[in-house]
Amino acid sequence: MMGMTSRAAAMLKEKLLESCYDAGIGFRIFMVKNDRREKTLIIKPDRAKEGDKVLELDGVRIFIDPECAALASERELDYTDEPQGTLFIK
């Protein structure tokens, strides 16, 4: 099976990110409510929609609707590298 060096992987990841960025793709943060009406913020790849607030954070484009923007203001996106790795807003 073919292998890949970490340098080659890093370069390909960078090129992939550049291609997505050039195509207008970033990450959308949105809110969902569960059965108990608790709010959870979710993040997924997407494109900007009319009315979105567009953030540029460390070279990453984030799209967020006005309602979620109010919930996420003054907060920070973080990542935990536990076995299942999780993005969260703290």
N, CA, C and O atoms as a GROMACS GRO file, in nm:
protein
  360
    1MET      N    1   0.084  -0.118   0.000
    1MET     CA    2   0.000   0.000   0.000
    1MET      C    3   0.089   0.124   0.000
    1MET      O    4   0.196   0.124   0.061
    2MET      N    5   0.045   0.227  -0.068
    2MET     CA    6   0.120   0.352  -0.076
    2MET      C    7   0.116   0.425   0.057
    2MET      O    8   0.015   0.423   0.127
    3GLY      N    9   0.224   0.487   0.092
    3GLY     CA   10   0.231   0.568   0.213
    3GLY      C   11   0.243   0.715   0.178
    3GLY      O   12   0.247   0.753   0.061
    4MET      N   13   0.250   0.799   0.281
    4MET     CA   14   0.265   0.943   0.261
    4MET      C   15   0.343   1.000   0.377
    4MET      O   16   0.320   0.965   0.493
    5THR      N   17   0.436   1.088   0.346
    5THR     CA   18   0.510   1.155   0.453
    5THR      C   19   0.422   1.260   0.518
    5THR      O   20   0.324   1.305   0.459
    6SER      N   21   0.456   1.299   0.638
    6SER     CA   22   0.379   1.403   0.707
    6SER      C   23   0.391   1.536   0.633
    6SER      O   24   0.298   1.616   0.634
    7ARG      N   25   0.507   1.561   0.568
    7ARG     CA   26   0.523   1.685   0.491
    7ARG      C   27   0.429   1.688   0.372
    7ARG      O   28   0.368   1.792   0.343
    8ALA      N   29   0.416   1.575   0.301
    8ALA     CA   30   0.325   1.568   0.186
    8ALA      C   31   0.180   1.584   0.233
    8ALA      O   32   0.103   1.655   0.168
    9ALA      N   33   0.144   1.520   0.343
    9ALA     CA   34   0.008   1.532   0.396
    9ALA      C   35  -0.023   1.676   0.434
    9ALA      O   36  -0.131   1.726   0.405
   10ALA      N   37   0.072   1.743   0.499
   10ALA     CA   38   0.051   1.883   0.538
   10ALA      C   39   0.031   1.972   0.416
   10ALA      O   40  -0.055   2.060   0.417
   11MET      N   41   0.111   1.950   0.310
   11MET     CA   42   0.099   2.029   0.188
   11MET      C   43  -0.037   2.005   0.123
   11MET      O   44  -0.101   2.100   0.078
   12LEU      N   45  -0.082   1.879   0.115
   12LEU     CA   46  -0.211   1.849   0.053
   12LEU      C   47  -0.327   1.906   0.133
   12LEU      O   48  -0.423   1.956   0.075
   13LYS      N   49  -0.318   1.900   0.264
   13LYS     CA   50  -0.422   1.961   0.349
   13LYS      C   51  -0.428   2.112   0.326
   13LYS      O   52  -0.537   2.170   0.320
   14GLU      N   53  -0.312   2.174   0.315
   14GLU     CA   54  -0.308   2.319   0.290
   14GLU      C   55  -0.371   2.351   0.156
   14GLU      O   56  -0.448   2.447   0.146
   15LYS      N   57  -0.340   2.273   0.052
   15LYS     CA   58  -0.398   2.296  -0.082
   15LYS      C   59  -0.548   2.274  -0.079
   15LYS      O   60  -0.622   2.347  -0.145
   16LEU      N   61  -0.595   2.174  -0.004
   16LEU     CA   62  -0.738   2.149   0.007
   16LEU      C   63  -0.808   2.267   0.074
   16LEU      O   64  -0.913   2.311   0.028
   17LEU      N   65  -0.750   2.316   0.181
   17LEU     CA   66  -0.807   2.432   0.250
   17LEU      C   67  -0.811   2.554   0.159
   17LEU      O   68  -0.911   2.627   0.156
   18GLU      N   69  -0.702   2.577   0.084
   18GLU     CA   70  -0.698   2.691  -0.008
   18GLU      C   71  -0.807   2.678  -0.114
   18GLU      O   72  -0.873   2.776  -0.148
   19SER      N   73  -0.825   2.556  -0.168
   19SER     CA   74  -0.927   2.533  -0.271
   19SER      C   75  -1.067   2.559  -0.216
   19SER      O   76  -1.149   2.622  -0.283
   20CYS      N   77  -1.094   2.510  -0.095
   20CYS     CA   78  -1.224   2.533  -0.033
   20CYS      C   79  -1.246   2.682  -0.007
   20CYS      O   80  -1.354   2.734  -0.032
   21TYR      N   81  -1.143   2.748   0.042
   21TYR     CA   82  -1.152   2.891   0.071
   21TYR      C   83  -1.181   2.968  -0.058
   21TYR      O   84  -1.268   3.055  -0.060
   22ASP      N   85  -1.108   2.936  -0.164
   22ASP     CA   86  -1.128   3.004  -0.292
   22ASP      C   87  -1.267   2.978  -0.349
   22ASP      O   88  -1.321   3.062  -0.421
   23ALA      N   89  -1.326   2.862  -0.319
   23ALA     CA   90  -1.459   2.828  -0.367
   23ALA      C   91  -1.570   2.886  -0.279
   23ALA      O   92  -1.688   2.863  -0.305
   24GLY      N   93  -1.533   2.960  -0.174
   24GLY     CA   94  -1.632   3.022  -0.087
   24GLY      C   95  -1.685   2.930   0.022
   24GLY      O   96  -1.785   2.961   0.086
   25ILE      N   97  -1.618   2.817   0.042
   25ILE     CA   98  -1.662   2.722   0.143
   25ILE      C   99  -1.595   2.754   0.276
   25ILE      O  100  -1.476   2.782   0.283
   26GLY      N  101  -1.675   2.750   0.380
   26GLY     CA  102  -1.624   2.770   0.516
   26GLY      C  103  -1.703   2.680   0.609
   26GLY      O  104  -1.746   2.572   0.569
   27PHE      N  105  -1.720   2.722   0.730
   27PHE     CA  106  -1.794   2.643   0.828
   27PHE      C  107  -1.910   2.723   0.883
   27PHE      O  108  -1.895   2.839   0.920
   28ARG      N  109  -2.027   2.660   0.887
   28ARG     CA  110  -2.146   2.722   0.942
   28ARG      C  111  -2.165   2.676   1.085
   28ARG      O  112  -2.154   2.557   1.116
   29ILE      N  113  -2.193   2.772   1.173
   29ILE     CA  114  -2.231   2.742   1.310
   29ILE      C  115  -2.381   2.770   1.320
   29ILE      O  116  -2.426   2.880   1.287
   30PHE      N  117  -2.457   2.670   1.365
   30PHE     CA  118  -2.601   2.688   1.377
   30PHE      C  119  -2.652   2.620   1.503
   30PHE      O  120  -2.582   2.539   1.564
   31MET      N  121  -2.773   2.655   1.541
   31MET     CA  122  -2.830   2.607   1.666
   31MET      C  123  -2.940   2.505   1.640
   31MET      O  124  -3.021   2.522   1.549
   32VAL      N  125  -2.941   2.399   1.720
   32VAL     CA  126  -3.051   2.303   1.719
   32VAL      C  127  -3.102   2.288   1.862
   32VAL      O  128  -3.029   2.309   1.958
   33LYS      N  129  -3.229   2.253   1.873
   33LYS     CA  130  -3.290   2.229   2.005
   33LYS      C  131  -3.323   2.082   2.018
   33LYS      O  132  -3.373   2.021   1.923
   34ASN      N  133  -3.295   2.023   2.134
   34ASN     CA  134  -3.329   1.883   2.156
   34ASN      C  135  -3.470   1.872   2.213
   34ASN      O  136  -3.541   1.972   2.224
   35ASP      N  137  -3.510   1.751   2.250
   35ASP     CA  138  -3.645   1.727   2.303
   35ASP      C  139  -3.675   1.808   2.429
   35ASP      O  140  -3.791   1.841   2.455
   36ARG      N  141  -3.572   1.838   2.505
   36ARG     CA  142  -3.591   1.915   2.629
   36ARG      C  143  -3.574   2.065   2.606
   36ARG      O  144  -3.562   2.142   2.701
   37ARG      N  145  -3.574   2.105   2.478
   37ARG     CA  146  -3.563   2.246   2.438
   37ARG      C  147  -3.428   2.308   2.475
   37ARG      O  148  -3.415   2.430   2.482
   38GLU      N  149  -3.328   2.223   2.499
   38GLU     CA  150  -3.193   2.273   2.525
   38GLU      C  151  -3.129   2.306   2.390
   38GLU      O  152  -3.150   2.236   2.292
   39LYS      N  153  -3.051   2.413   2.386
   39LYS     CA  154  -2.988   2.458   2.263
   39LYS      C  155  -2.846   2.403   2.253
   39LYS      O  156  -2.770   2.404   2.350
   40THR      N  157  -2.811   2.356   2.134
   40THR     CA  158  -2.677   2.307   2.105
   40THR      C  159  -2.630   2.375   1.977
   40THR      O  160  -2.705   2.384   1.880
   41LEU      N  161  -2.507   2.421   1.976
   41LEU     CA  162  -2.450   2.480   1.855
   41LEU      C  163  -2.375   2.370   1.778
   41LEU      O  164  -2.299   2.293   1.836
   42ILE      N  165  -2.398   2.365   1.648
   42ILE     CA  166  -2.340   2.265   1.559
   42ILE      C  167  -2.252   2.337   1.457
   42ILE      O  168  -2.279   2.453   1.423
   43ILE      N  169  -2.148   2.270   1.408
   43ILE     CA  170  -2.063   2.327   1.303
   43ILE      C  171  -2.052   2.228   1.188
   43ILE      O  172  -2.033   2.108   1.210
   44LYS      N  173  -2.065   2.280   1.063
   44LYS     CA  174  -2.055   2.194   0.945
   44LYS      C  175  -2.004   2.277   0.827
   44LYS      O  176  -2.020   2.399   0.827
   45PRO      N  177  -1.944   2.214   0.727
   45PRO     CA  178  -1.899   2.286   0.607
   45PRO      C  179  -2.020   2.342   0.532
   45PRO      O  180  -2.124   2.276   0.524
   46ASP      N  181  -2.006   2.463   0.478
   46ASP     CA  182  -2.118   2.527   0.408
   46ASP      C  183  -2.066   2.650   0.334
   46ASP      O  184  -1.947   2.681   0.337
   47ARG      N  185  -2.159   2.718   0.267
   47ARG     CA  186  -2.133   2.847   0.203
   47ARG      C  187  -2.216   2.954   0.273
   47ARG      O  188  -2.314   2.923   0.340
   48ALA      N  189  -2.176   3.080   0.258
   48ALA     CA  190  -2.249   3.191   0.319
   48ALA      C  191  -2.388   3.203   0.259
   48ALA      O  192  -2.410   3.176   0.141
   49LYS      N  193  -2.482   3.245   0.344
   49LYS     CA  194  -2.620   3.272   0.302
   49LYS      C  195  -2.652   3.417   0.335
   49LYS      O  196  -2.587   3.479   0.419
   50GLU      N  197  -2.752   3.470   0.267
   50GLU     CA  198  -2.791   3.608   0.290
   50GLU      C  199  -2.825   3.629   0.438
   50GLU      O  200  -2.898   3.550   0.498
   51GLY      N  201  -2.772   3.736   0.495
   51GLY     CA  202  -2.797   3.769   0.634
   51GLY      C  203  -2.694   3.713   0.731
   51GLY      O  204  -2.692   3.751   0.848
   52ASP      N  205  -2.608   3.623   0.683
   52ASP     CA  206  -2.505   3.565   0.771
   52ASP      C  207  -2.403   3.668   0.814
   52ASP      O  208  -2.371   3.761   0.740
   53LYS      N  209  -2.352   3.651   0.933
   53LYS     CA  210  -2.233   3.723   0.976
   53LYS      C  211  -2.117   3.634   0.932
   53LYS      O  212  -2.116   3.514   0.960
   54VAL      N  213  -2.019   3.692   0.864
   54VAL     CA  214  -1.904   3.615   0.815
   54VAL      C  215  -1.782   3.656   0.896
   54VAL      O  216  -1.744   3.772   0.899
   55LEU      N  217  -1.722   3.557   0.961
   55LEU     CA  218  -1.602   3.581   1.043
   55LEU      C  219  -1.482   3.517   0.976
   55LEU      O  220  -1.492   3.408   0.919
   56GLU      N  221  -1.369   3.583   0.982
   56GLU     CA  222  -1.242   3.526   0.936
   56GLU      C  223  -1.156   3.509   1.061
   56GLU      O  224  -1.108   3.606   1.118
   57LEU      N  225  -1.138   3.384   1.104
   57LEU     CA  226  -1.066   3.356   1.228
   57LEU      C  227  -0.946   3.267   1.197
   57LEU      O  228  -0.963   3.150   1.163
   58ASP      N  229  -0.827   3.322   1.208
   58ASP     CA  230  -0.703   3.246   1.182
   58ASP      C  231  -0.706   3.174   1.048
   58ASP      O  232  -0.663   3.059   1.039
   59GLY      N  233  -0.755   3.241   0.944
   59GLY     CA  234  -0.757   3.184   0.810
   59GLY      C  235  -0.873   3.089   0.785
   59GLY      O  236  -0.877   3.024   0.680
   60VAL      N  237  -0.967   3.080   0.878
   60VAL     CA  238  -1.085   2.995   0.862
   60VAL      C  239  -1.208   3.084   0.853
   60VAL      O  240  -1.228   3.174   0.935
   61ARG      N  241  -1.290   3.059   0.753
   61ARG     CA  242  -1.412   3.137   0.733
   61ARG      C  243  -1.526   3.069   0.808
   61ARG      O  244  -1.551   2.950   0.790
   62ILE      N  245  -1.595   3.147   0.893
   62ILE     CA  246  -1.707   3.099   0.973
   62ILE      C  247  -1.832   3.177   0.934
   62ILE      O  248  -1.829   3.300   0.927
   63PHE      N  249  -1.943   3.107   0.907
   63PHE     CA  250  -2.071   3.168   0.876
   63PHE      C  251  -2.164   3.143   0.994
   63PHE      O  252  -2.172   3.032   1.046
   64ILE      N  253  -2.233   3.248   1.034
   64ILE     CA  254  -2.320   3.235   1.150
   64ILE      C  255  -2.442   3.326   1.131
   64ILE      O  256  -2.427   3.443   1.096
   65ASP      N  257  -2.561   3.272   1.156
   65ASP     CA  258  -2.682   3.353   1.139
   65ASP      C  259  -2.696   3.448   1.259
   65ASP      O  260  -2.633   3.424   1.363
   66PRO      N  261  -2.776   3.553   1.247
   66PRO     CA  262  -2.786   3.653   1.354
   66PRO      C  263  -2.824   3.596   1.491
   66PRO      O  264  -2.770   3.640   1.592
   67GLU      N  265  -2.917   3.499   1.496
   67GLU     CA  266  -2.959   3.442   1.624
   67GLU      C  267  -2.843   3.369   1.692
   67GLU      O  268  -2.820   3.385   1.812
   68CYS      N  269  -2.772   3.289   1.616
   68CYS     CA  270  -2.658   3.216   1.672
   68CYS      C  271  -2.543   3.312   1.706
   68CYS      O  272  -2.471   3.290   1.804
   69ALA      N  273  -2.528   3.417   1.626
   69ALA     CA  274  -2.423   3.514   1.654
   69ALA      C  275  -2.442   3.575   1.791
   69ALA      O  276  -2.345   3.599   1.863
   70ALA      N  277  -2.567   3.600   1.829
   70ALA     CA  278  -2.596   3.656   1.961
   70ALA      C  279  -2.558   3.556   2.071
   70ALA      O  280  -2.506   3.595   2.175
   71LEU      N  281  -2.584   3.427   2.048
   71LEU     CA  282  -2.548   3.324   2.146
   71LEU      C  283  -2.397   3.304   2.156
   71LEU      O  284  -2.344   3.276   2.264
   72ALA      N  285  -2.328   3.319   2.044
   72ALA     CA  286  -2.185   3.289   2.039
   72ALA      C  287  -2.095   3.410   2.065
   72ALA      O  288  -1.973   3.395   2.075
   73SER      N  289  -2.153   3.529   2.075
   73SER     CA  290  -2.069   3.647   2.094
   73SER      C  291  -1.989   3.635   2.223
   73SER      O  292  -2.036   3.582   2.324
   74GLU      N  293  -1.868   3.684   2.217
   74GLU     CA  294  -1.775   3.680   2.331
   74GLU      C  295  -1.741   3.537   2.374
   74GLU      O  296  -1.699   3.516   2.487
   75ARG      N  297  -1.759   3.440   2.285
   75ARG     CA  298  -1.723   3.302   2.315
   75ARG      C  299  -1.611   3.260   2.220
   75ARG      O  300  -1.572   3.336   2.132
   76GLU      N  301  -1.559   3.140   2.239
   76GLU     CA  302  -1.444   3.094   2.162
   76GLU      C  303  -1.468   2.950   2.116
   76GLU      O  304  -1.516   2.867   2.193
   77LEU      N  305  -1.433   2.921   1.991
   77LEU     CA  306  -1.440   2.786   1.937
   77LEU      C  307  -1.314   2.712   1.980
   77LEU      O  308  -1.203   2.764   1.964
   78ASP      N  309  -1.331   2.593   2.033
   78ASP     CA  310  -1.217   2.514   2.080
   78ASP      C  311  -1.234   2.369   2.036
   78ASP      O  312  -1.338   2.333   1.980
   79TYR      N  313  -1.133   2.288   2.060
   79TYR     CA  314  -1.133   2.148   2.020
   79TYR      C  315  -1.071   2.066   2.132
   79TYR      O  316  -0.969   2.104   2.189
   80THR      N  317  -1.132   1.954   2.162
   80THR     CA  318  -1.073   1.860   2.256
   80THR      C  319  -1.033   1.736   2.178
   80THR      O  320  -1.111   1.684   2.098
   81ASP      N  321  -0.914   1.689   2.201
   81ASP     CA  322  -0.865   1.574   2.125
   81ASP      C  323  -0.884   1.443   2.200
   81ASP      O  324  -0.800   1.353   2.194
   82GLU      N  325  -0.994   1.433   2.271
   82GLU     CA  326  -1.030   1.307   2.335
   82GLU      C  327  -1.050   1.203   2.226
   82GLU      O  328  -1.044   1.238   2.108
   83PRO      N  329  -1.073   1.077   2.260
   83PRO     CA  330  -1.084   0.973   2.157
   83PRO      C  331  -1.177   1.008   2.041
   83PRO      O  332  -1.146   0.973   1.927
   84GLN      N  333  -1.288   1.074   2.067
   84GLN     CA  334  -1.380   1.109   1.958
   84GLN      C  335  -1.363   1.253   1.912
   84GLN      O  336  -1.437   1.296   1.824
   85GLY      N  337  -1.271   1.329   1.966
   85GLY     CA  338  -1.247   1.466   1.926
   85GLY      C  339  -1.374   1.547   1.906
   85GLY      O  340  -1.462   1.506   1.830
   86THR      N  341  -1.384   1.660   1.971
   86THR     CA  342  -1.505   1.739   1.966
   86THR      C  343  -1.473   1.887   1.956
   86THR      O  344  -1.391   1.940   2.031
   87LEU      N  345  -1.541   1.955   1.861
   87LEU     CA  346  -1.538   2.101   1.856
   87LEU      C  347  -1.646   2.152   1.949
   87LEU      O  348  -1.754   2.094   1.955
   88PHE      N  349  -1.617   2.257   2.022
   88PHE     CA  350  -1.717   2.313   2.111
   88PHE      C  351  -1.694   2.461   2.127
   88PHE      O  352  -1.585   2.511   2.099
   89ILE      N  353  -1.794   2.532   2.172
   89ILE     CA  354  -1.785   2.676   2.196
   89ILE      C  355  -1.783   2.696   2.346
   89ILE      O  356  -1.872   2.650   2.418
   90LYS      N  357  -1.681   2.764   2.392
   90LYS     CA  358  -1.670   2.786   2.536
   90LYS      C  359  -1.679   2.933   2.568
   90LYS      O  360  -1.673   2.972   2.684
   0.00000   0.00000   0.00000
